[in-house]
Amino acid sequence: MEFVTSHDADEPADFHALGILYFTLGEMAKAEAAFTTSLKLSNAVLNTHYKNSCHLFRAAARLKRAHYQEALADAQSLPDQYSTYMPGMGVRSKEHIIVEVERELSRIPKSRPNLNRRGR
């Protein structure tokens, strides 16, 4: 797939497939980059199939990378109840990703001012 995308760099389907391959291999940073490229190409040709799928896969990759705000933004950009099969995960939906992101965000401690510091 890398050979294909390096020689025919204007087809969203190729970068979508490359992103899924990286996702399946657990290479989430590379998957995110491939889905981002596919999204840029999809937007240029108004291809909503790859657009929606890329947003969902990219949201899942960002979630796995602990990039919660970006994952949430991707998921929220999808139509309600949008779902697709994700290798190793089964069918995942926009709502699944949002629930998982919100759960992770709720686990992050809220920063509190350090009351032991003296102003200098």
N, C-alpha and C positions, 0 to 999 in steps of 0.2 A: 504494500500500500504506500509506503514512503516513496518508492520509485515512481508510482503512478502520480502521486500528488506533487512530486518535484518536477514532473514533465507535463502535467496537465493541471495547472494550478488554478483553474477557474470553475471546477465542478463541485458544487456543495455536497453531492452524494459521496464523492471520494473522501472528503475530509470528515464527513459524518461517519463513514465506515472505519476510517482510521481512528477516529475518536472512540468508537465502540471497541475496536481492537485494543487500544491502550487502556480503556476502562476495564475490559475483561482481564488484562494483564496486571491491573492494579497500579498502572502508571498514571496517576490522576493529574499531575501537572501537564503531561503531554496530552492526555485526553482533553483537559480543559482548553489547551491551546488549539487542538484540532477542531473542537466544537466551536470555538470562537471564530476561527477562520471560516468554517462552514456557515456560521450565522451571518458573517459579513457577505459571503457570496450569496446566501439565500435571500438576504435583504435586497441585494442588487437585482435579483431576478424574480422577486416576490413569490418565493417558493415556501409556503407555510408548512408543508410537511416536514421538511428538514428544519425549519425555524423552530417549530414547537418541540420536535424531538431533541434538537440540540440544546434548547433551553432546559429541558427536563434532565437530560444526561449531564449537562454542565452543572446544573444545580446539585445533582447527586455527587459529582466529582468534587465540587467546592465544599459540600457538606463533609465529605471524607477528608478533605484538607483543612477542615476547621475554619473555612472562610464563610462564616455563617451569614453575614449580611449580604454578601454577593449571592450566596445560594438562595436566600430568601427573595432577593430581587428577581433572580431568574424564575423561580417558581411562581411568584406573583404575576409575572408577565404572561403566564399561560392561561388558556381558557379553563374555566371550572371543569373539574373531573377529567382533565386530560390525563391519559396514562399510556404507558408503553411497557413492553417487556425489557427488563435489564438483566443481562447475563449474571448469574450468580445471586440475583436478588428477587427474581420473579417480576410480576407486574407491579409497577410503581406509578403513583399518580402525583399530581401537583399537590394534593392535600396531604399525602404521605410525607412528602419532602418538607412542607410547611410545618407539620406537627413535629417532625424530627428536629428541624432547625430551632423551633421555639423551645423544645425540650432542652437542647444543648445550650441555647442562650440563657435559659433559666438557671442552669448550673454554674454559670460564670458569676463569681462573686462581684457584687457591686463595689466599686472603689469607694473607700471612705477616706476622708481627710486624716492625715497622720497628726493626731493631737499631741504627740510627744515632741514634735518639732517646734523649735522656737524661731520666730521670724528673725532674719538677719539683715 
